[in-house]
């Protein structure tokens, strides 16, 4: 286990896996739209983030259609959505790639939302999380389904200081919309 930094403000990384996508024939993976369930679940994820007091100061979102649509439907649930940065590097990124993008976040951002894809997001959560809360970690290990939300808290002067094992996984949720 790596020690968490004690100095600096509390920071929160909120990881949101895109909502359920469709697989229309002849449509490239990057262009896949949300399925009907995804269009129901994405707004539920937005409401859950508000209820959890996890509204971000900045959102980083994959350029894939299903991730952008998830972001748009979730953010529409909030009064004033934060700025969003669409980043093609988040499309099917691995943990080192995700960390590179996260570490570019300005230090004044205290809560960051990352909208992207598995398996990278699940691996990121497991890599960053301290081993302290096994029940939450086991939930992520078992399955990090579409529309899943993981909240990681840590202290540090800036996002460059986020290291493996340096955060505490404080919440895992899988919001679902009503049929």
C-alpha positions as CSV (number, residue, x, y, z in Angstrom):
1,X,0.0,0.0,0.0
2,X,1.3,3.5,-0.9
3,X,0.8,6.3,1.6
4,X,-1.7,9.0,0.7
5,X,-0.4,12.5,0.6
6,X,-1.6,14.4,3.7
7,X,-1.0,17.9,2.4
8,X,-3.3,19.8,0.1
9,X,-7.1,20.1,-0.3
10,X,-9.4,17.2,-0.5
11,X,-9.8,16.2,-4.1
12,X,-12.4,14.0,-5.6
13,X,-12.2,11.9,-8.8
14,X,-15.6,10.7,-10.0
15,X,-15.4,8.0,-12.6
16,X,-18.5,7.3,-14.7
17,X,-18.6,4.5,-17.2
18,X,-20.7,5.4,-20.3
19,X,-24.3,4.2,-20.3
20,X,-25.5,1.1,-22.2
21,X,-24.8,1.4,-25.9
22,X,-26.4,-0.1,-28.9
23,X,-24.5,-2.2,-31.5
24,X,-26.1,-1.2,-34.8
25,X,-24.8,-3.2,-37.8
26,X,-22.3,-1.3,-39.9
27,X,-21.6,1.4,-37.3
28,X,-18.0,1.9,-36.2
29,X,-17.3,1.3,-32.5
30,X,-16.5,5.0,-31.8
31,X,-19.8,6.0,-33.4
32,X,-22.1,3.6,-31.4
33,X,-25.1,5.4,-29.9
34,X,-26.8,4.8,-26.6
35,X,-29.4,2.0,-26.4
36,X,-32.8,2.8,-25.0
37,X,-31.7,1.6,-21.6
38,X,-28.6,3.9,-21.8
39,X,-30.8,6.9,-22.6
40,X,-32.8,6.1,-19.4
41,X,-29.8,5.3,-17.2
42,X,-27.6,8.4,-18.1
43,X,-30.0,10.9,-16.7
44,X,-30.3,8.7,-13.6
45,X,-26.5,8.9,-13.3
46,X,-26.7,12.6,-13.4
47,X,-29.3,12.7,-10.7
48,X,-27.2,10.3,-8.6
49,X,-24.1,12.5,-8.9
50,X,-26.2,15.5,-7.7
51,X,-27.6,13.4,-4.8
52,X,-24.1,12.2,-3.8
53,X,-22.9,15.8,-3.8
54,X,-20.4,14.9,-6.6
55,X,-20.9,17.7,-9.1
56,X,-17.6,18.3,-10.8
57,X,-15.7,21.5,-11.4
58,X,-14.6,20.0,-14.7
59,X,-15.5,16.9,-16.8
60,X,-13.2,15.0,-19.0
61,X,-15.1,12.9,-21.6
62,X,-14.1,10.4,-24.3
63,X,-15.0,11.5,-27.8
64,X,-17.0,8.3,-28.5
65,X,-20.6,9.0,-29.2
66,X,-21.9,6.8,-26.3
67,X,-19.6,8.6,-23.8
68,X,-20.6,12.1,-25.1
69,X,-24.3,11.2,-25.0
70,X,-23.9,9.9,-21.4
71,X,-22.2,13.2,-20.4
72,X,-24.9,15.3,-22.1
73,X,-27.8,13.4,-20.6
74,X,-26.2,13.3,-17.1
75,X,-25.2,17.0,-17.1
76,X,-28.7,18.0,-18.3
77,X,-29.9,17.0,-14.8
78,X,-27.9,19.9,-13.1
79,X,-28.7,23.6,-13.1
80,X,-25.4,24.7,-14.6
81,X,-23.2,22.0,-16.0
82,X,-19.4,22.5,-15.5
83,X,-17.0,22.9,-18.4
84,X,-16.3,19.7,-20.3
85,X,-13.2,18.7,-22.2
86,X,-13.7,16.1,-24.9
87,X,-10.4,14.2,-25.2
88,X,-9.8,11.5,-27.8
89,X,-7.1,9.9,-25.6
90,X,-9.8,8.7,-23.3
91,X,-11.3,6.4,-25.9
92,X,-10.3,2.9,-24.8
93,X,-7.4,4.3,-22.7
94,X,-5.4,2.1,-20.4
95,X,-4.5,3.2,-16.8
96,X,-1.2,5.1,-17.7
97,X,-3.1,6.9,-20.5
98,X,-6.0,7.8,-18.2
99,X,-3.6,9.1,-15.6
100,X,-1.7,11.2,-18.1
101,X,-5.0,13.0,-19.0
102,X,-6.1,13.3,-15.4
103,X,-2.8,14.8,-14.3
104,X,-3.2,17.6,-16.8
105,X,-6.2,18.9,-14.8
106,X,-5.7,22.4,-13.4
107,X,-4.9,22.5,-9.7
108,X,-7.9,24.7,-8.9
109,X,-10.3,21.9,-9.9
110,X,-11.2,20.0,-6.7
111,X,-13.8,17.6,-8.2
112,X,-13.1,16.0,-11.5
113,X,-15.5,13.8,-13.5
114,X,-14.1,11.3,-15.9
115,X,-16.5,9.7,-18.5
116,X,-15.1,6.8,-20.4
117,X,-14.9,3.1,-21.1
118,X,-14.1,-0.3,-19.6
119,X,-11.8,-2.0,-19.0
120,X,-9.7,1.1,-18.5
121,X,-12.0,2.8,-15.9
122,X,-12.4,-0.3,-13.8
123,X,-8.6,-0.8,-13.8
124,X,-8.1,2.8,-12.9
125,X,-10.4,2.6,-9.9
126,X,-8.7,-0.5,-8.7
127,X,-5.2,1.0,-9.3
128,X,-5.9,4.2,-7.5
129,X,-7.8,2.8,-4.6
130,X,-6.2,2.1,-1.3
131,X,-7.0,-1.3,0.1
132,X,-9.0,0.2,3.0
133,X,-12.6,-0.5,2.0
134,X,-12.7,-4.1,0.7
135,X,-16.5,-4.2,0.2
136,X,-16.4,-1.3,-2.3
137,X,-13.3,-2.7,-4.0
138,X,-14.9,-6.1,-4.3
139,X,-18.0,-4.6,-5.9
140,X,-15.7,-3.0,-8.6
141,X,-13.7,-6.2,-9.0
142,X,-16.9,-8.2,-9.5
143,X,-18.4,-5.8,-12.1
144,X,-18.2,-2.2,-13.1
145,X,-21.2,-2.1,-15.4
146,X,-22.5,0.6,-17.7
147,X,-23.5,3.8,-15.9
148,X,-21.4,2.7,-12.9
149,X,-20.0,5.6,-10.7
150,X,-17.0,5.3,-8.5
151,X,-15.9,8.1,-6.2
152,X,-12.3,8.4,-5.1
153,X,-11.1,10.9,-2.5
154,X,-7.5,12.0,-1.9
155,X,-5.5,15.0,-0.7
156,X,-2.9,16.7,-2.7
157,X,-1.8,20.1,-4.0
158,X,-2.6,19.2,-7.6
159,X,-3.7,16.4,-9.9
160,X,-0.1,15.5,-10.8
161,X,0.2,14.0,-7.3
162,X,-2.5,11.3,-7.9
163,X,-0.6,8.0,-7.5
164,X,-1.5,4.3,-7.5
165,X,-2.9,3.4,-4.0
166,X,-3.1,7.0,-3.1
167,X,-6.9,7.5,-3.0
168,X,-9.8,6.1,-0.9
169,X,-12.7,4.6,-2.8
170,X,-15.6,6.2,-0.9
171,X,-18.6,5.2,-3.0
172,X,-19.8,2.9,-5.8
173,X,-23.2,3.3,-7.4
174,X,-25.0,1.9,-10.4
175,X,-28.0,4.2,-11.1
176,X,-30.7,2.9,-13.3
177,X,-33.5,4.9,-15.0
178,X,-37.2,3.9,-14.8
179,X,-38.6,1.9,-17.7
